[in-house]
Amino acid sequence: MDNAARSTNHMRMLRVPLIIDLLRNQPLPAEVLIERLQKRLGELGYPVVEERRIKADLAWILEHFGTNVIERVPRSALGVEPPRQFRHHRLFYRINGAEDLIPVSGHLLFLTEQEALALVTARAQLALPLAPGIAAAATDAGPLAGAIDRVLGRLGLSTKDPRIPDILVVSQAAPQSYDPQHALEILRAIRCGQALVMMYGPLDKAPHEAVVQPVRVVLVEGEPYLWAWDSTERFIKRYKLSRIRHLKRRDGLAEAPSGLDAEVRSQLIGAFKGIAGKQQRGRVRLRIGVSGVPHLRQRNLGTNLTWRDLPDGGAVVEFNTSGLDAVKHWLLQYGASVVAEAPPALVDWMRAEIGRMAASYPPPA
């Protein structure tokens, strides 16, 4: 990019936010928008801009932001009559939504291969999981993956761009599918301080309506969970997005206590796989066999973690947790290679569960 092109791009980046601000007040015909923008630029001490350059700015905005941000529509599509002085104009520009555009300073001249791969990885991780028997081409990627698609497009790249190595596949087999639109609605509610009314279907209970003040969305092993203050039980609960049947946003809950985000952060410090609770706190001690050591060494299992190697090649690990229920089910995958030694409640549960498992299998013929 030569100096002239850099200068042109720099001035455009100064004008675009001003154009958006003018249109945020009301839809405007191009002629009025140009006149008001030129006046505003003069007030700010910027150089005079020709009409053709501002029209080029408008075309650039339409190309790079798309109709989800700005659109050009006939007067009849405005929905409300424009002011009398504008009624002889046929076409208007308008903002197609109330979202703020986040200003980005500086110039993006290059994107490293690692950064490009990071974007593509995020897109694949957030893509809408496919239902069984549905071809990939027959489904939409989902709004979260679609947002990254648009970012890549604005960078002059695409998901099939030959400059991005095609070396990544993300398996969607394990996580349960969820509605990505629900994730966006939840994130928007958190951003705006709104509450949620949602129909939630727990595993062991009938679906019920919950009115909550959302606090944070937490990814646990690739699956999103909502941490929110429940207005009925009046404490912070965890909701799995895949079990939300439907939801809608409403005004924030006036009775919700302050400091919810700090409380969630403190709970997550002691959580195990996203599960935490006052009744699930304890110090866990595990005796690890030789075959289990490579799987557990250097894992961050909880706070105040200690690791002691044993002469036989095994190890003893201890850590604090506030998610004993998650620890129980996590331990089952290691079979006899990891044995729980504390706390007593964990040891008793493992012994009983293993007994129930053994009883479920018929004796060998």
C-alpha positions in Angstrom: 0.0 0.0 0.0 1.6 3.3 -1.1 1.5 6.6 0.9 -1.5 8.0 -1.1 -3.5 4.8 -0.6 -2.7 4.9 3.2 -3.8 8.5 3.4 -7.1 7.8 1.6 -7.8 4.9 3.9 -6.9 6.9 7.0 -9.3 9.7 6.1 -12.0 7.2 5.3 -11.7 5.7 8.7 -12.2 9.2 10.2 -15.3 9.8 8.1 -17.1 6.4 8.5 -17.9 6.9 12.2 -19.3 10.4 11.5 -21.5 9.0 8.7 -22.8 6.3 11.1 -23.5 8.9 13.8 -25.4 11.1 11.4 -27.6 8.2 10.3 -28.1 7.0 13.8 -30.1 10.1 14.5 -32.4 9.6 11.5 -32.5 8.1 7.9 -31.1 10.6 5.4 -31.1 11.0 1.7 -27.5 11.0 0.2 -27.6 14.7 -0.7 -28.5 15.7 2.9 -26.1 13.3 4.4 -23.2 14.6 2.3 -24.1 18.2 3.1 -24.2 17.5 6.9 -21.0 15.4 6.8 -19.1 18.2 5.0 -20.3 20.7 7.7 -19.3 18.3 10.5 -15.8 17.7 9.0 -15.3 21.5 8.7 -16.2 21.9 12.4 -13.6 19.3 13.3 -10.9 21.0 11.2 -10.7 18.2 8.6 -10.0 19.1 4.9 -13.0 19.7 2.5 -14.1 16.4 0.9 -15.6 16.1 -2.5 -19.1 14.7 -3.0 -17.8 11.8 -5.1 -15.5 10.8 -2.3 -18.3 10.6 0.2 -20.4 8.6 -2.2 -17.4 6.2 -2.4 -17.4 6.1 1.4 -21.1 5.1 1.4 -20.4 2.4 -1.2 -17.5 1.1 0.9 -19.7 0.9 4.0 -22.4 -1.0 2.1 -19.8 -3.4 0.7 -17.9 -4.1 4.0 -20.6 -3.9 6.6 -23.6 -5.2 4.7 -27.3 -4.7 5.3 -27.1 -5.9 8.9 -25.5 -2.5 9.6 -26.6 0.0 6.9 -28.9 -0.1 3.9 -30.1 2.1 1.1 -33.9 2.0 0.8 -36.7 3.8 -1.1 -38.7 6.3 0.9 -41.7 4.0 1.0 -39.7 1.4 2.9 -38.9 3.7 5.8 -42.0 2.8 7.7 -42.6 6.4 8.9 -42.9 9.6 6.9 -39.6 11.6 6.7 -39.6 15.3 7.6 -41.4 17.5 5.1 -38.1 18.9 3.7 -37.0 15.4 2.7 -40.1 14.2 1.0 -39.0 15.0 -2.5 -36.0 12.6 -2.1 -36.6 9.0 -3.4 -33.7 7.0 -1.7 -32.5 7.1 1.9 -29.6 5.6 3.8 -30.5 4.3 7.3 -28.9 2.3 10.1 -30.5 -1.2 10.2 -30.1 -1.9 13.9 -29.2 -0.2 17.2 -25.8 -1.9 17.7 -22.8 0.3 18.2 -19.9 -0.1 15.8 -16.7 -0.7 17.8 -14.1 1.7 16.5 -10.7 0.2 15.6 -7.6 2.3 15.6 -4.6 1.8 13.4 -4.2 0.0 10.1 -4.4 -3.7 9.6 -1.7 -4.2 6.9 -0.9 -7.9 7.5 -2.5 -10.9 9.2 -0.1 -13.6 10.3 -0.8 -17.2 9.4 -1.3 -18.0 13.1 -3.8 -15.2 13.5 -5.7 -16.4 10.4 -5.7 -20.0 11.7 -7.0 -18.7 15.1 -10.0 -17.1 13.3 -10.8 -20.2 11.3 -10.4 -22.3 14.4 -12.9 -20.1 16.3 -15.3 -20.2 13.4 -15.2 -24.0 13.3 -15.6 -24.3 17.1 -18.7 -22.0 17.0 -20.3 -23.5 13.9 -23.8 -24.9 14.3 -23.5 -28.7 15.0 -25.2 -30.8 12.3 -28.2 -32.9 13.1 -27.9 -36.6 12.1 -28.4 -37.2 8.4 -28.3 -33.5 7.4 -25.8 -32.6 4.8 -23.4 -29.7 5.6 -24.4 -27.7 2.5 -28.1 -27.8 3.6 -27.5 -25.9 6.9 -26.6 -22.4 7.9 -23.3 -22.1 9.8 -25.0 -20.4 12.7 -24.9 -16.7 13.7 -21.7 -17.0 15.7 -19.7 -18.7 12.9 -21.4 -16.3 10.5 -20.0 -13.3 12.4 -16.5 -14.6 12.0 -17.2 -15.2 8.3 -18.0 -11.5 8.0 -14.8 -10.5 9.8 -12.8 -12.7 7.5 -14.5 -11.2 4.5 -13.7 -7.7 5.7 -10.1 -8.7 6.0 -10.2 -9.7 2.4 -10.1 -13.4 3.2 -12.6 -16.3 3.2 -12.8 -19.7 4.8 -11.6 -21.2 1.6 -8.8 -18.7 0.9 -5.7 -20.6 -0.4 -3.5 -18.4 1.8 -5.1 -20.1 4.9 -3.7 -23.7 5.2 -6.5 -26.2 5.0 -5.3 -28.3 7.9 -8.1 -28.0 10.5 -11.1 -30.2 11.3 -13.2 -29.8 14.5 -15.3 -32.8 15.6 -18.8 -31.8 16.7 -19.7 -35.3 17.8 -19.3 -35.0 21.5 -20.8 -31.7 22.6 -24.6 -31.5 22.6 -26.0 -29.2 20.0 -27.6 -25.9 21.1 -29.3 -23.0 19.3 -26.6 -20.4 18.6 -29.2 -17.7 18.5 -29.8 -18.4 22.2 -26.1 -17.7 22.8 -26.3 -14.4 21.1 -29.5 -13.4 22.9 -27.8 -14.3 26.3 -24.7 -12.3 25.4 -26.8 -9.3 24.4 -28.8 -9.5 27.6 -25.6 -9.6 29.7 -24.2 -6.6 27.7 -27.4 -4.6 28.3 -28.1 -5.6 31.9 -31.3 -7.4 30.8 -32.9 -10.5 32.4 -34.1 -13.7 30.6 -37.3 -15.6 30.7 -36.5 -19.1 29.5 -38.0 -22.6 29.4 -35.3 -25.0 30.7 -35.3 -28.8 30.6 -33.1 -30.4 33.2 -32.1 -34.0 32.8 -33.8 -35.2 36.0 -36.8 -32.8 36.2 -39.7 -31.6 34.0 -39.1 -28.5 31.9 -39.9 -25.4 33.8 -39.8 -21.6 33.3 -36.9 -19.8 34.9 -36.5 -16.0 35.2 -32.9 -15.2 35.7 -30.4 -12.3 35.6 -27.6 -13.6 33.4 -24.0 -13.0 34.5 -21.6 -14.9 32.3 -21.3 -17.6 29.6 -18.7 -20.2 30.4 -17.3 -22.7 27.9 -16.7 -26.1 29.6 -15.0 -28.7 27.3 -16.4 -27.0 24.2 -20.0 -26.7 25.6 -21.4 -23.4 26.7 -23.1 -22.9 30.1 -24.9 -19.9 31.4 -24.2 -18.7 35.0 -27.2 -16.7 36.2 -28.9 -15.5 39.3 -32.2 -17.4 39.6 -35.1 -15.1 40.8 -37.0 -18.0 42.4 -34.2 -19.8 44.3 -32.3 -16.5 44.7 -28.8 -17.7 44.1 -26.5 -18.2 41.2 -27.2 -21.4 39.2 -25.6 -23.0 36.1 -27.7 -23.7 33.0 -26.5 -25.7 30.0 -27.4 -23.9 26.7 -28.3 -27.2 25.0 -31.2 -27.7 27.5 -32.7 -24.2 26.9 -35.9 -24.8 24.9 -36.7 -21.1 24.2 -36.0 -17.7 25.8 -36.7 -14.0 25.6 -35.1 -10.9 27.0 -36.9 -8.6 29.4 -36.0 -5.7 31.8 -33.3 -6.5 34.3 -34.3 -7.8 37.8 -34.3 -5.0 40.3 -34.1 -7.5 43.2 -30.9 -9.1 41.8 -28.0 -8.4 44.2 -24.9 -6.4 43.2 -21.5 -8.1 42.8 -22.8 -11.1 40.8 -19.9 -11.1 38.4 -17.4 -11.1 41.2 -19.2 -14.0 42.8 -19.2 -16.0 39.6 -15.5 -15.4 39.2 -14.8 -16.6 42.7 -16.9 -19.7 42.2 -15.1 -20.5 38.9 -11.7 -20.5 40.6 -12.7 -23.6 42.6 -15.0 -25.1 40.0 -14.3 -28.5 38.4 -15.4 -28.7 34.7 -17.7 -25.7 35.3 -19.5 -27.1 38.3 -19.3 -25.3 41.7 -21.4 -25.0 44.8 -21.2 -24.3 48.5 -22.2 -27.9 49.3 -19.6 -29.4 47.0 -16.4 -28.1 48.5 -13.7 -30.4 49.7 -10.1 -31.4 49.4 -9.6 -34.3 47.1 -6.8 -36.8 47.4 -6.2 -39.3 44.5 -3.7 -42.2 44.3 -2.7 -42.5 40.7 -1.3 -45.7 39.2 1.6 -45.8 36.7 -0.7 -45.9 33.7 -2.7 -42.9 34.9 0.3 -40.5 35.6 0.8 -39.4 32.0 -2.9 -38.4 31.8 -3.0 -36.3 35.0 0.5 -34.9 35.4 0.6 -31.1 35.1 -3.2 -30.8 34.9 -4.7 -27.8 36.8 -7.3 -29.8 38.8 -8.0 -27.2 41.5 -6.5 -24.7 43.9 -3.7 -25.5 46.3 -2.7 -28.5 44.2 0.2 -30.7 45.4 1.8 -33.6 43.5 4.0 -36.3 45.1 5.7 -39.0 43.0 5.7 -42.5 44.5 8.6 -45.0 44.3 6.6 -47.4 42.1 6.1 -44.8 39.4 2.6 -43.7 40.6 1.7 -40.5 42.3 -0.5 -38.9 44.9 -2.3 -35.6 44.0 -4.3 -33.4 46.3 -6.4 -30.3 45.4 -9.3 -28.2 46.7 -12.5 -28.0 44.7 -16.0 -26.7 44.9 -17.3 -29.2 42.3 -17.3 -32.6 43.9 -20.2 -33.8 41.7 -18.1 -33.2 38.6 -15.0 -34.9 40.2 -17.1 -38.0 40.8 -18.1 -38.6 37.2 -14.7 -37.5 35.9 -13.0 -40.1 37.9 -15.0 -43.0 36.4 -13.3 -42.7 33.1 -9.9 -43.7 34.6 -11.2 -47.0 36.1 -8.7 -48.6 38.5 -5.8 -46.4 37.4 -7.0 -43.6 39.7 -8.3 -44.3 43.2 -10.0 -41.7 45.4 -8.7 -41.6 49.0 -10.5 -38.4 50.3 -12.8 -36.9 51.2 -14.9 -39.7 52.7 -18.1 -38.7 50.8 -16.2 -39.1 47.5 -14.8 -42.4 48.4 -18.2 -43.7 49.6 -19.9 -42.6 46.3 -17.2 -44.2 44.1 -17.4 -47.5 46.0 -21.2 -47.6 45.8 -21.3 -46.5 42.1 -18.7 -49.1 41.1 -20.8 -51.7 42.9 -23.9 -50.7 41.1 -22.0 -50.8 37.8 -20.7 -54.3 38.5 -24.2 -55.5 39.5 -25.6 -54.2 36.2 -23.5 -56.6 34.1 -24.5 -60.3 34.0 -21.8 -62.8 35.0 -19.8 -64.4 32.2 -21.3 -67.4 30.6 
